Structure formats: structure tokens, C-alpha cells
Amino acid sequence: MSKTLLDIDASLLDRVRRLAKARTKREAVEIALREFVHRQHRSRLAQAAGTSSIRWTPSDVRAMRKGR
């Protein structure tokens, strides 16, 4: 963990604290950062959906699962 000094808009930080029900400013910032990362990850997964050259059918998936 590292210590970083940031100048953050106080009203924005208060809104995040209220919406996230965060007890501290630090907790609010961590929640906001995690949410940002989560949204970016979901967005990239959604963009990649259907771009694979592999086309699995439900029967293919069942056959693979039987081999476990």
C-alpha cells in the first residue's frame, strides 16, 4: 500500500461517500476505484463478445464437461 496526496473535489467525494455508504474518505475512494476497474473490465468483455473464431455449441460444451 502506498500513501498518495490527492486534491479531490470535496462535494464529489461527499456524494461518493453517501452513495456508497462509506464511513471514511479513503473507503469512498477505494470503492470508486474498484467500481471503475469493474466497469472497464465488463466493458472490455462486452466488446470482445462474439469476436472469437471459435464457435461452441451447447453440445460441444456438454461433451467437454463430461471429460472432467
N, C-alpha and C positions, 0 to 999 in steps of 0.2 A: 504494500500500500504506500502511496506517496502523498505528500501534502502539496496542495496547489492553491494558490491565491487567485480567486476569480472575482471580477466585478460583474455581478448579476443583477438585472432589473429586479428590484425588491417586490414590486407588485406582481410580476410574473412568478417569482419564487413563492410568494404567498398563495397565489392561485394554485400552483402545483401542490403545495402543502395541503391546502384544503381539499382539492380534488382527490389526491392520493391518500388523504388521511395520515400524512406523515407527521411524526412528532417533532422531527428536527429538520433543519435546512439540509444537512448532509443526507439524511434519509430521502428527502424530496429530490435532491439532485441525483442520487443513485437510482431512484425509481424512474426518473425521467430518462436517464441514460440507458437503463435496461429496456425501457419501452421503445426508445429509438432504435436500439440494436435489434430488438424483436421485430419491429415493423419492417426494418430494412431486410432482415432475413426472410420474412414472409413475402415481401415484395419480390425479392430475387427468385425465390422458389416459384412464385406465381408466374414470373416472366419466363422461367425455364420450363414450365409445364408444357408438355406436348412437343418439346424440341428434340427429344431423344430419337435416335433412329431405331431403337428397339421398341417393338410393339408387342406387349404382353397381353395375352388373352386370359380371361378368368381360368380357363382350363390349364394354361401354362403355369399359372401361379399355384393352383391346387397340386399339380404334378410336382413342382419344386418343393412344396411344403411336405409332401409325403416322404420325400427323401431325407427329412431331418431326423 
